[in-house]
Amino acid sequence: MAVTTVEQRKANYKWILLGQTLELSLDEKLLIRQTWSYKSSDMGKRGLDIFVRLFELHPVYRSYFQKLRDIDIDNLRESPKLRDHGGRVMVSITDLVDTMDSPTNLRDMAIKIGRAHFSRGVRHNQYRELFAIVLDYLQDKASVVYNDAAEAAWQKLFNYVLKVIDTVMEFEHDKTG
Ligand code: HEM
């Protein structure tokens, strides 16, 4: 297989992703913004809750984080690493929401998330399961405004991010395969 440079591979993702844009109506964007505004201001704490839930459902995922693989689920809350990462995830979702009007920036953010995790072995299923927990959390927090239409709008946003990440994974795989 021909060897490609990092710049060529990035150009390749971007070429493929030109044909995959996110079509969100004004109403859908509004629902996403409204429901996300109910997130807690304590991003670290909320992000931690979301990851603890992910590890309760899938204890084996602890092993993505070197220092967490042998920690009991009950003690995970004490981990600064997990709080830090949980906070980063919440901030990134805020950035995605803030970027919905700029398709190119939104795509580039999703590419960055996929690239940051490829070598760590995080794949489609882990993101999908994480996003499902984020939506459960929102349903709970933003129950006043969270309805089926809001759920569908979020699904569209997260499915788009997953699609971009899948494309990144394919190219990263080609690089190593
Ligand atoms: C939208 C979802 C996610 C976002 C925005 C996100 C964000 C980040 C960021 C910004 C970093 C630091 C990257 C770097 O310094 O190179 C990181 C590292 C990491 N992420 Fe994620 N992440 C997400 C999902 C996940 C999932 C689902 C897992 C595993 C179940 C995961 C596991 C890790 C690990 C193991 C690291 C390295 C931590 C370390 O420094 O030891 N991430 N993530």
Residues whose N, C-alpha, C, O or C-beta is under 5 A from the ligand:
A	BS01	HEM	Y61 Y64 F65 R88 V89 S92 I113 A116 R120 V122 Q126 Y127 L130
